[in-house]
Amino acid sequence: MPARTTNVKVVTIALFIATFMSAIEGTIVSTAMPTIVGDLHGVSLMNWVFSIFLLTNAIATPIYGKLADQLGRKRVFIFGLAVFTLGSLFSGMSGRMETLILWRALQGVGAGVIMPVSFTIVADMYPFQKRADVVGLLGSAWGIASIVAPLLGGFIVDQLSWHWIFFVNVPIGLVTMGLIAWFLVEPAAKRSTHIDYGGVFLIAVVLLAVMYLFQLLGENPLHWLSMAICVVVAIVGMVLFVYQERRAVDPIIPLSMFKQRTFVTQNLIAALISGFIFAYEVYLPDWTQGILGLPATMAGFAITPSSIMWIIGSFWTGKLLAKFRPQVITYLSLIFIGCGSLASVLAPISTPFWAFFIISGVMGVGFGLCITNASVTVQNEVAKDQIGVASSFNTLSRTLGQTLMISVFGIVMNTTMLHGVHSHPRTNMKLMNELINPQTAKLLPDHLIPQLREILYAALHNVFLVAGLLVIATLVVNWFDRKVRA
């Protein structure tokens, strides 16, 4: 028994390391991107360094989830980590922007294994109530990464070179693979050998069309023809995918899961709240830097309480799941998230820095309750041989929610700022970009700073207002998870 306990603890640590490695990837690359562009001379392709990672990650996620159910968690997880590590190695060796994008795609394919299969392994190792604590611990890695990444990225670029933001993943990936290979004990089980190749191909096509559509939504001007093609491909692909899954011997995403009301609502809730979290974690630092004039390190600390309280909310979820239905826990989480959202919308431009600590902490409890509740509940709603695919679909829901809202919030932010600079002839978007960066903000004319901050405040206010609509939408979706009388 002690040996098994040790194995479980070591595997849990390995899963946290893998999750943190994946979580930190996006932000740390953002920190190094100006240096990368200066070295590889590919500013026009810069966005694809991020987009291709998200795209291949999303496509791979449901595939890994199903393979984990069919082939076993250990071998699939190690394979995905190996692909991620290899992609990191070659990304660091890139000498052209096109080559970097190619290897970032491979990196994303590998990263797609980390969240869904980690949650599946947790479901195997821990009982239902304890599971929420561990899922919350893994989830907190994303909040911690958002704080650590800019500091670590800046240090690596300054002291070594941008290549090392990728190379550093190699030893970490190898150690994590070793820990999983040595300590994860997976019981022998009879597993299906039927691979739904048609389903794999069609879900990849659908996700490719949807993710690329989200990417096009954030561009200016909009490419209407390309967007229309994406919509048609996504619809036709989805129709064919449903047909394929109904006739497949062992479908990659069993449609029977969607007959469970709670499974559907909790995945929708995860998507909506994940979109809200993106607004909070990305745009709150813009407030603290652009309006309050604080350095980037201080801006990152504004969301620190959220990461800490997220863990507490997750521990609380484990106790609540023993007594209440998921719907009740979601309502409770929305009280915290709703209060934080309302405070963000109503916050005046003069809001002091310490106030965001309180808002961050309150919402962190709500995030821990809501996301952990959704992650654990969807696993509990399906058969044991479908836990992997259920976990992967939940991860995919969160990814799609965030990816869509990246475009929506970007449109809201840019549209509001454009309207603002047009209303003030002496301002322009170049000055707005300089305002958000504390280093360049110091060089701005003093008489323009109040106007620029008013424009930025209006843009952030609208972003938080749209984010608040997601909380209302979540409330409506959760209402449909009510008990149905017999």
C-alpha positions as CSV (number, residue, x, y, z in Angstrom):
1,M,0.0,0.0,0.0
2,P,2.8,2.5,0.8
3,A,4.4,1.7,-2.5
4,R,1.1,2.4,-4.3
5,T,0.7,5.6,-2.4
6,T,4.2,6.7,-3.4
7,N,3.5,5.8,-7.1
8,V,0.3,7.9,-7.0
9,K,2.1,10.9,-5.5
10,V,5.0,10.8,-8.0
11,V,2.6,10.4,-11.0
12,T,0.5,13.3,-9.7
13,I,3.7,15.4,-9.5
14,A,4.6,14.3,-13.1
15,L,1.2,15.3,-14.3
16,F,1.5,18.7,-12.7
17,I,4.9,19.3,-14.3
18,A,3.5,18.3,-17.7
19,T,0.5,20.5,-17.3
20,F,2.6,23.5,-16.2
21,M,5.0,22.9,-19.1
22,S,2.0,23.0,-21.5
23,A,0.4,26.0,-19.8
24,I,3.5,28.1,-19.8
25,E,4.2,27.5,-23.4
26,G,1.9,30.1,-24.9
27,T,2.9,33.0,-22.6
28,I,6.6,32.4,-22.6
29,V,6.6,32.4,-26.4
30,S,4.7,35.7,-26.4
31,T,7.4,37.2,-24.2
32,A,10.2,36.1,-26.6
33,M,8.3,36.8,-29.8
34,P,9.8,40.3,-30.5
35,T,13.3,38.8,-30.3
36,I,12.3,35.9,-32.5
37,V,10.8,38.2,-35.1
38,G,13.9,40.3,-35.0
39,D,16.1,37.3,-35.6
40,L,14.0,35.3,-38.1
41,H,12.5,38.4,-39.9
42,G,8.9,37.0,-40.2
43,V,6.6,39.6,-38.7
44,S,3.9,38.9,-41.2
45,L,3.8,35.2,-40.0
46,M,4.0,36.0,-36.3
47,N,0.4,35.2,-35.5
48,W,0.8,31.7,-37.0
49,V,3.4,30.8,-34.4
50,F,0.6,30.9,-31.9
51,S,-2.4,29.9,-34.0
52,I,-0.9,26.7,-35.4
53,F,-0.1,25.5,-31.9
54,L,-3.7,26.0,-30.8
55,L,-5.0,24.5,-34.0
56,T,-3.1,21.2,-33.9
57,N,-3.6,21.0,-30.1
58,A,-7.4,21.2,-30.5
59,I,-7.4,18.7,-33.3
60,A,-5.3,16.2,-31.4
61,T,-7.2,16.4,-28.1
62,P,-10.2,14.2,-28.9
63,I,-8.0,11.7,-30.7
64,Y,-5.8,11.2,-27.7
65,G,-8.8,10.9,-25.4
66,K,-10.1,8.0,-27.5
67,L,-6.8,6.3,-27.9
68,A,-6.2,6.5,-24.1
69,D,-9.4,4.5,-23.7
70,Q,-8.4,2.0,-26.4
71,L,-4.7,1.6,-26.0
72,G,-4.1,2.6,-22.4
73,R,-3.2,5.8,-20.7
74,K,0.5,5.3,-20.2
75,R,1.6,4.6,-23.7
76,V,-0.6,7.3,-25.2
77,F,0.6,9.9,-22.6
78,I,4.3,9.0,-23.2
79,F,3.8,9.2,-26.9
80,G,2.2,12.6,-26.8
81,L,5.0,13.9,-24.5
82,A,7.6,12.5,-26.8
83,V,6.0,14.4,-29.8
84,F,5.8,17.6,-27.7
85,T,9.5,17.2,-26.6
86,L,10.6,16.6,-30.2
87,G,8.6,19.5,-31.4
88,S,10.2,21.7,-28.8
89,L,13.7,20.6,-29.8
90,F,13.2,21.3,-33.5
91,S,11.4,24.6,-32.7
92,G,14.5,25.8,-30.8
93,M,16.7,24.8,-33.8
94,S,14.6,26.7,-36.3
95,G,16.4,29.2,-38.6
96,R,13.4,30.4,-40.5
97,M,9.9,31.6,-39.4
98,E,8.3,29.0,-41.7
99,T,10.3,26.2,-40.1
100,L,9.4,27.4,-36.6
101,I,5.7,27.4,-37.5
102,L,6.0,23.8,-38.8
103,W,7.6,22.5,-35.6
104,R,5.2,24.5,-33.5
105,A,2.4,22.5,-35.2
106,L,4.2,19.3,-34.1
107,Q,4.5,20.7,-30.6
108,G,0.8,21.4,-30.6
109,V,0.0,17.8,-31.6
110,G,2.0,16.6,-28.6
111,A,0.6,19.1,-26.2
112,G,-2.9,17.9,-27.1
113,V,-2.3,14.8,-24.9
114,I,-1.5,16.6,-21.7
115,M,-4.8,17.9,-20.3
116,P,-7.3,15.2,-21.3
117,V,-5.1,12.2,-20.5
118,S,-3.8,13.8,-17.3
119,F,-7.4,14.1,-16.1
120,T,-8.1,10.6,-17.3
121,I,-5.2,9.2,-15.3
122,V,-6.4,11.2,-12.2
123,A,-9.8,9.6,-12.6
124,D,-8.1,6.2,-12.6
125,M,-6.0,6.9,-9.5
126,Y,-8.4,8.8,-7.2
127,P,-11.9,8.2,-6.0
128,F,-14.7,10.6,-7.1
129,Q,-14.6,13.1,-4.2
130,K,-10.8,13.3,-4.0
131,R,-10.5,13.7,-7.7
132,A,-11.7,17.3,-7.5
133,D,-8.7,18.3,-5.3
134,V,-6.2,16.9,-7.8
135,V,-8.0,18.3,-10.9
136,G,-7.9,21.7,-9.1
137,L,-4.2,21.4,-8.4
138,L,-3.5,20.6,-12.1
139,G,-5.8,23.5,-13.1
140,S,-3.9,25.9,-10.9
141,A,-0.8,25.3,-13.1
142,W,-2.4,27.6,-15.7
143,G,-2.7,30.5,-13.2
144,I,0.8,30.0,-11.9
145,A,2.1,29.8,-15.4
146,S,0.5,33.2,-16.3
147,I,2.6,34.8,-13.6
148,V,5.9,32.9,-14.0
149,A,6.0,32.8,-17.8
150,P,6.8,36.5,-18.4
151,L,9.5,36.5,-15.8
152,L,11.0,33.3,-17.0
153,G,10.7,34.2,-20.6
154,G,12.4,37.5,-20.1
155,F,15.2,35.9,-18.1
156,I,15.9,33.2,-20.7
157,V,15.9,35.7,-23.6
158,D,18.2,38.1,-21.8
159,Q,20.6,35.6,-20.3
160,L,20.6,32.9,-23.0
161,S,18.7,33.2,-26.3
162,W,15.2,32.8,-27.5
163,H,16.1,29.2,-28.7
164,W,16.2,28.1,-25.0
165,I,12.5,28.9,-24.4
166,F,12.0,25.7,-26.5
167,F,15.1,23.8,-25.5
168,V,14.2,24.0,-21.8
169,N,11.2,21.7,-22.5
170,V,13.5,18.8,-23.6
171,P,15.0,17.8,-20.2
172,I,11.6,18.5,-18.5
173,G,9.8,16.3,-21.0
174,L,12.3,13.5,-20.7
175,V,12.1,13.5,-16.9
176,T,8.3,13.5,-17.0
177,M,8.2,10.6,-19.5
178,G,10.6,8.7,-17.2
179,L,8.4,9.3,-14.1
180,I,5.3,8.2,-15.9
181,A,6.9,5.1,-17.4
182,W,8.4,4.0,-14.1
183,F,5.7,4.9,-11.6
184,L,2.3,4.8,-13.4
185,V,1.0,1.3,-12.8
186,E,-1.8,0.6,-15.2
187,P,-3.9,-2.5,-14.6
188,A,-4.3,-4.9,-17.6
189,A,-7.6,-4.5,-19.3
190,K,-9.3,-5.8,-22.4
191,R,-9.4,-2.9,-24.8
192,S,-11.0,-2.3,-28.2
193,T,-8.6,-2.6,-31.2
194,H,-11.0,-0.9,-33.7
195,I,-9.7,2.5,-34.7
196,D,-12.3,4.9,-36.1
197,Y,-10.1,6.3,-38.9
198,G,-13.1,7.9,-40.7
199,G,-14.1,9.7,-37.5
200,V,-10.5,10.8,-36.8
201,F,-10.3,12.3,-40.3
202,L,-13.7,14.0,-40.2
203,I,-13.3,15.5,-36.7
204,A,-9.9,16.8,-37.8
205,V,-11.5,18.5,-40.8
206,V,-14.3,20.0,-38.7
207,L,-12.0,21.4,-36.0
208,L,-9.5,22.7,-38.7
209,A,-12.4,24.6,-40.3
210,V,-13.8,25.9,-37.0
211,M,-10.4,26.9,-35.5
212,Y,-9.4,28.7,-38.8
213,L,-12.7,30.5,-38.8
214,F,-12.0,31.8,-35.3
215,Q,-8.6,32.9,-36.5
216,L,-10.2,34.8,-39.4
217,L,-12.7,36.5,-37.1
218,G,-9.8,38.3,-35.4
219,E,-8.3,39.7,-38.6
220,N,-8.9,43.1,-40.1
221,P,-10.3,43.4,-42.7
222,L,-12.5,40.3,-42.5
223,H,-12.0,37.7,-45.3
224,W,-15.6,36.9,-46.0
225,L,-15.1,34.3,-48.7
226,S,-12.6,32.3,-46.6
227,M,-15.0,32.5,-43.7
228,A,-17.9,31.3,-45.8
229,I,-15.8,28.3,-47.0
230,C,-14.9,27.5,-43.4
231,V,-18.6,27.5,-42.4
232,V,-19.6,25.3,-45.3
233,V,-16.7,22.8,-44.6
234,A,-17.5,22.7,-40.9
235,I,-21.2,22.0,-41.5
236,V,-20.7,19.4,-44.2
237,G,-17.9,17.8,-42.1
238,M,-20.1,17.7,-39.0
239,V,-23.0,16.0,-40.9
240,L,-20.6,13.4,-42.3
241,F,-19.0,13.0,-38.9
242,V,-22.4,12.2,-37.2
243,Y,-23.2,9.7,-39.9
244,Q,-19.8,8.1,-39.5
245,E,-20.1,7.9,-35.7
246,R,-23.5,6.2,-35.9
247,R,-22.1,3.4,-38.1
248,A,-18.7,3.0,-36.5
249,V,-17.9,-0.1,-34.4
250,D,-16.1,2.0,-31.8
251,P,-16.6,5.7,-32.6
252,I,-14.0,8.2,-31.6
253,I,-16.7,10.3,-29.9
254,P,-19.7,8.1,-28.9
255,L,-22.8,10.1,-29.6
256,S,-24.5,8.3,-26.7
257,M,-22.7,10.6,-24.3
258,F,-24.8,13.5,-25.6
259,K,-28.0,11.9,-24.4
260,Q,-26.8,12.8,-20.9
261,R,-28.2,16.2,-20.1
262,T,-25.6,16.9,-17.4
263,F,-22.8,15.9,-19.7
264,V,-23.9,18.4,-22.3
265,T,-24.6,21.3,-20.0
266,Q,-21.4,21.0,-18.0
267,N,-19.3,21.0,-21.2
268,L,-21.1,24.1,-22.4
269,I,-20.5,25.7,-19.1
270,A,-16.8,24.8,-19.2
271,A,-16.6,26.5,-22.7
272,L,-18.4,29.7,-21.6
273,I,-16.5,30.1,-18.3
274,S,-13.2,29.3,-20.0
275,G,-13.9,32.2,-22.4
276,F,-14.6,34.4,-19.4
277,I,-11.4,33.4,-17.7
278,F,-9.5,34.4,-20.9
279,A,-10.9,38.0,-20.7
280,Y,-10.0,38.3,-17.1
281,E,-6.4,36.9,-17.3
282,V,-5.5,38.7,-20.6
283,Y,-7.1,42.1,-20.2
284,L,-6.8,42.8,-16.5
285,P,-3.0,43.2,-16.9
286,D,-3.7,45.7,-19.7
287,W,-5.7,47.7,-17.1
288,T,-3.0,47.6,-14.5
289,Q,-0.2,48.4,-17.0
290,G,-2.0,50.9,-19.3
291,I,-4.3,52.7,-16.9
292,L,-2.4,52.4,-13.6
293,G,1.0,52.5,-15.2
294,L,2.4,49.6,-13.3
295,P,5.3,47.4,-14.6
296,A,4.5,44.0,-16.2
297,T,5.7,42.1,-13.1
298,M,3.2,43.9,-10.9
299,A,0.5,43.4,-13.5
300,G,1.0,39.7,-13.4
301,F,0.6,39.7,-9.6
302,A,-2.9,41.2,-10.0
303,I,-4.2,37.8,-10.9
304,T,-2.1,35.8,-8.4
305,P,-5.0,35.6,-5.8
306,S,-7.1,33.9,-8.5
307,S,-4.6,31.0,-8.8
308,I,-4.4,30.5,-5.0
309,M,-8.2,30.7,-4.5
310,W,-8.7,28.4,-7.5
311,I,-7.1,25.6,-5.6
312,I,-9.3,26.4,-2.5
313,G,-12.4,26.4,-4.7
314,S,-11.4,23.0,-6.1
315,F,-10.9,21.5,-2.6
316,W,-14.3,22.8,-1.7
317,T,-15.8,21.2,-4.8
318,G,-14.7,17.8,-3.6
319,K,-16.7,18.2,-0.4
320,L,-19.7,19.7,-2.2
321,L,-19.9,16.9,-4.8
322,A,-20.7,14.4,-2.0
323,K,-23.8,16.4,-1.0
324,F,-25.1,18.4,-4.0
325,R,-25.9,18.0,-7.7
326,P,-23.5,19.6,-10.2
327,Q,-26.1,22.2,-11.0
328,V,-26.2,23.5,-7.5
329,I,-22.4,23.8,-7.4
330,T,-22.4,25.7,-10.7
331,Y,-24.9,28.1,-9.3
332,L,-22.7,28.7,-6.2
333,S,-19.7,29.2,-8.5
334,L,-21.6,31.8,-10.5
335,I,-22.3,33.9,-7.4
336,F,-18.5,34.4,-7.0
337,I,-17.8,34.8,-10.7
338,G,-20.8,37.1,-11.1
339,C,-19.7,39.3,-8.2
340,G,-16.2,39.6,-9.7
341,S,-17.6,40.3,-13.1
342,L,-20.0,43.0,-11.9
343,A,-17.2,44.6,-10.0
344,S,-15.0,44.6,-13.1
345,V,-17.8,46.2,-15.2
346,L,-18.6,48.9,-12.6
347,A,-15.0,49.6,-11.7
348,P,-14.1,53.3,-12.4
349,I,-10.9,54.4,-14.0
350,S,-9.5,55.4,-10.6
351,T,-9.8,51.9,-9.2
352,P,-6.7,51.2,-7.0
353,F,-4.5,48.2,-7.6
354,W,-5.4,46.5,-4.3
355,A,-9.1,46.3,-5.4
356,F,-8.1,43.9,-8.2
357,F,-6.6,41.6,-5.6
358,I,-10.0,41.2,-4.0
359,I,-11.8,40.8,-7.4
360,S,-9.2,38.3,-8.4
361,G,-9.5,36.2,-5.2
362,V,-13.3,36.2,-5.3
363,M,-13.4,35.0,-9.0
364,G,-10.7,32.5,-8.3
365,V,-13.0,30.6,-5.9
366,G,-15.7,30.6,-8.6
367,F,-13.3,29.4,-11.2
368,G,-12.1,26.5,-9.0
369,L,-15.7,25.5,-8.2
370,C,-17.0,25.8,-11.8
371,I,-14.2,24.3,-13.9
372,T,-13.4,21.5,-11.4
373,N,-17.0,20.6,-11.0
374,A,-17.4,20.4,-14.8
375,S,-14.2,18.4,-15.3
376,V,-15.1,15.8,-12.6
377,T,-18.8,15.6,-13.4
378,V,-18.4,14.8,-17.1
379,Q,-16.2,11.9,-16.2
380,N,-18.8,10.6,-13.8
381,E,-21.6,10.8,-16.4
382,V,-20.0,8.2,-18.7
383,A,-19.0,4.6,-18.5
384,K,-15.5,3.8,-17.3
385,D,-14.3,2.9,-20.8
386,Q,-15.4,6.4,-22.0
387,I,-13.6,8.5,-19.3
388,G,-10.7,9.3,-21.7
389,V,-13.0,10.6,-24.5
390,A,-15.2,12.4,-22.0
391,S,-12.1,14.2,-20.5
392,S,-10.8,15.1,-23.9
393,F,-14.2,16.5,-25.0
394,N,-14.3,18.6,-21.9
395,T,-10.8,19.9,-22.7
396,L,-11.8,20.5,-26.3
397,S,-14.9,22.5,-25.1
398,R,-12.7,24.7,-23.0
399,T,-10.2,25.2,-25.9
400,L,-13.0,26.2,-28.3
401,G,-14.6,28.5,-25.8
402,Q,-11.3,30.4,-25.3
403,T,-10.4,30.4,-29.0
404,L,-13.7,31.9,-30.0
405,M,-13.6,34.5,-27.3
406,I,-10.0,35.5,-28.3
407,S,-11.5,36.7,-31.5
408,V,-14.6,38.2,-30.0
409,F,-12.7,40.2,-27.3
410,G,-10.1,41.3,-29.8
411,I,-12.8,42.7,-32.1
412,V,-14.5,44.5,-29.2
413,M,-11.2,45.9,-27.9
414,N,-10.0,47.1,-31.3
415,T,-13.3,48.5,-32.4
416,T,-13.7,50.5,-29.2
417,M,-10.2,51.8,-29.4
418,L,-10.6,52.8,-33.1
419,H,-13.7,54.7,-32.2
420,G,-11.9,56.4,-29.4
421,V,-8.9,57.5,-31.4
422,H,-11.2,58.8,-34.2
423,S,-13.0,60.9,-31.6
424,H,-9.6,62.4,-30.4
425,P,-7.7,63.7,-33.4
426,R,-4.3,63.9,-31.6
427,T,-4.4,60.1,-30.7
428,N,-3.9,57.0,-32.8
429,M,-3.5,53.2,-32.4
430,K,0.3,53.5,-32.3
431,L,0.0,55.6,-29.2
432,M,-2.5,53.2,-27.7
433,N,0.0,50.3,-28.1
434,E,2.7,52.4,-26.5
435,L,0.4,53.2,-23.6
436,I,-0.1,49.5,-22.7
437,N,3.7,48.9,-22.6
438,P,5.0,50.5,-19.4
439,Q,8.4,51.0,-21.0
440,T,7.1,53.0,-24.0
441,A,4.4,54.7,-21.9
442,K,7.1,56.8,-20.2
443,L,7.9,58.4,-23.5
444,L,4.4,59.6,-24.3
445,P,3.5,63.3,-24.0
446,D,2.0,64.0,-20.6
447,H,-1.0,65.9,-22.0
448,L,-2.1,62.9,-24.1
449,I,-1.9,60.3,-21.4
450,P,-5.3,61.1,-19.7
451,Q,-7.1,60.9,-23.1
452,L,-5.3,57.6,-24.0
453,R,-6.2,56.1,-20.7
454,E,-9.9,57.1,-21.2
455,I,-9.9,55.3,-24.5
456,L,-8.3,52.2,-23.1
457,Y,-10.7,52.3,-20.1
458,A,-13.7,52.4,-22.5
459,A,-12.3,49.4,-24.5
460,L,-11.6,47.3,-21.4
461,H,-15.0,48.2,-20.0
462,N,-16.7,46.8,-23.1
463,V,-14.6,43.7,-23.0
464,F,-15.6,43.0,-19.4
465,L,-19.2,43.8,-20.3
466,V,-19.2,41.2,-23.1
467,A,-17.5,38.8,-20.6
468,G,-20.3,39.4,-18.2
469,L,-22.8,38.2,-20.9
470,L,-21.0,34.9,-20.8
471,V,-21.8,34.6,-17.1
472,I,-25.5,35.3,-17.8
473,A,-25.4,32.7,-20.6
474,T,-23.8,30.2,-18.2
475,L,-26.7,30.8,-15.8
476,V,-29.2,30.0,-18.5
477,V,-27.4,26.9,-19.6
478,N,-27.1,25.6,-16.1
479,W,-30.9,26.1,-15.6
480,F,-31.4,23.4,-18.3
481,D,-29.6,20.9,-16.0
482,R,-32.5,20.8,-13.7
483,K,-34.0,17.5,-12.6
484,V,-36.7,16.1,-14.9
485,R,-39.7,14.7,-13.1
486,A,-40.6,11.2,-13.9
